[in-house]
């Protein structure tokens, strides 16, 4: 009986652990944040950036591209003020 409980607990634990991966939205958001910082800081000529750079993840890469464009646009808009 104790072995059955252990096996059930281990099965539950492993199935829960497998479901803990990051979602596509989360990966996009991470890429967007990195891209925004790079776009803004590069356009405004601020210092360097440390980014994740997970280029193999399509959601991260798409978010990075969108964020870079938004960051650069916000820098240009702010410099007009």
C-alpha positions as CSV (number, residue, x, y, z in Angstrom):
1,X,0.0,0.0,0.0
2,X,2.8,2.4,0.8
3,X,4.5,1.7,-2.6
4,X,1.2,2.5,-4.4
5,X,1.0,5.9,-2.6
6,X,4.6,6.6,-3.5
7,X,4.0,5.7,-7.1
8,X,0.9,7.9,-7.3
9,X,2.7,10.8,-5.6
10,X,5.6,10.5,-8.0
11,X,3.3,10.3,-11.0
12,X,1.4,13.4,-9.9
13,X,4.6,15.3,-9.2
14,X,6.1,14.5,-12.6
15,X,2.9,15.4,-14.5
16,X,2.7,18.7,-12.6
17,X,6.4,19.4,-13.4
18,X,5.9,18.8,-17.1
19,X,3.1,21.3,-17.2
20,X,5.3,24.1,-15.9
21,X,6.9,25.1,-19.2
22,X,6.6,28.7,-20.4
23,X,3.7,29.6,-22.6
24,X,4.1,31.2,-26.1
25,X,2.7,34.4,-24.7
26,X,5.3,34.4,-21.9
27,X,8.1,33.8,-24.4
28,X,6.8,36.6,-26.6
29,X,6.7,39.0,-23.7
30,X,10.2,38.1,-22.7
31,X,11.4,38.8,-26.2
32,X,9.4,42.0,-26.4
33,X,11.0,43.3,-23.2
34,X,14.5,42.5,-24.4
35,X,13.8,44.0,-27.9
36,X,12.3,47.1,-26.5
37,X,15.3,47.8,-24.3
38,X,17.7,47.3,-27.2
39,X,15.7,49.4,-29.6
40,X,15.2,52.3,-27.1
41,X,18.8,52.2,-25.8
42,X,20.4,51.9,-29.2
43,X,18.4,54.6,-30.8
44,X,18.9,57.0,-27.8
45,X,22.6,56.0,-27.7
46,X,22.4,54.7,-24.1
47,X,24.6,51.9,-22.8
48,X,24.5,48.2,-23.7
49,X,21.9,45.6,-22.8
50,X,22.0,42.1,-21.3
51,X,19.4,40.1,-23.1
52,X,18.3,36.4,-23.1
53,X,18.8,36.1,-26.9
54,X,16.8,32.8,-27.3
55,X,16.8,33.1,-31.1
56,X,15.7,29.4,-31.5
57,X,12.3,30.2,-29.9
58,X,10.0,31.7,-32.6
59,X,7.8,33.5,-30.0
60,X,10.8,35.1,-28.3
61,X,12.2,36.2,-31.7
62,X,8.9,37.7,-32.9
63,X,8.5,39.5,-29.6
64,X,12.1,40.8,-29.8
65,X,11.5,42.2,-33.3
66,X,8.2,43.9,-32.3
67,X,9.8,45.3,-29.1
68,X,12.9,46.6,-30.8
69,X,10.7,48.5,-33.3
70,X,8.5,49.9,-30.5
71,X,11.5,50.9,-28.3
72,X,13.2,52.8,-31.2
73,X,9.9,54.6,-32.0
74,X,9.4,55.6,-28.4
75,X,12.9,57.0,-28.2
76,X,12.4,59.0,-31.4
77,X,9.1,60.3,-30.1
78,X,10.6,61.3,-26.8
79,X,13.5,63.1,-28.4
80,X,11.0,65.3,-30.3
81,X,9.5,66.6,-27.0
